[in-house]
Amino acid sequence: MAAYVQEYLDYPKHKIISSGTSLDSARLQRLVAEQIHVHRRSLSCYAMGEHGGAAMVPWSHVTVAGKPLKELQQELPHRFPTFDENAVVEQMKYGGYLVLIGKGSTEFGIAASVTEIIRAYFHDEQKSTPSIVQTRRRIRRAQRLRLRTEPSSAKTASMKSWNYT
């Protein structure tokens, strides 16, 4: 949806925020917390890539109270057990499908994720969230790439509509 809004609305692209993988990251946080028996808010872990089936997890960056999970699993294996990371990733990826089958819709999960992003922004919570904002530099790069790949008649028409401010 963010890509659609960025492409077709006359609104500054750098002011459009995408929820990115925030919903996948929330599911991941819950799943990992269940595996290692800690409160999910003690964890820092993010899904990266595209939402859903194409998401991946950088396990080396998963932390518990600021300490890498991998270190805790080595130092305190009785307290922080190892688990099947691939199975957790699969559960995270397909969690939305299970919600869709069970409830018939998934809008409440994404609404909760977007609400968290908005609250963090407006209350200046200094919080890290898995959201996306397209920067001006990236917009210009995308526009240059589009110029190279579009047919010449389309280049002329699209160049007239671009706003480089």
VENPE-V196640 format. One record per helix or strand of 2 or more residues. SS is the DSSP state (alpha for helix, beta for strand). FROM is the first residue (numbers start at 1). TO is the last residue. Records with the same first field share a line. If there is no record, write none. Layout:
SS->FROM-TO + FROM-TO
This chain:
alpha->2-8 + 13-15 + 22-36 + 40-42 + 52-54 + 59-61 + 69-75 + 85-103 + 107-122 + 136-149 + 152-161
beta->17-18 + 43-44 + 47-49 + 55-57 + 63-64 + 67-68 + 132-133
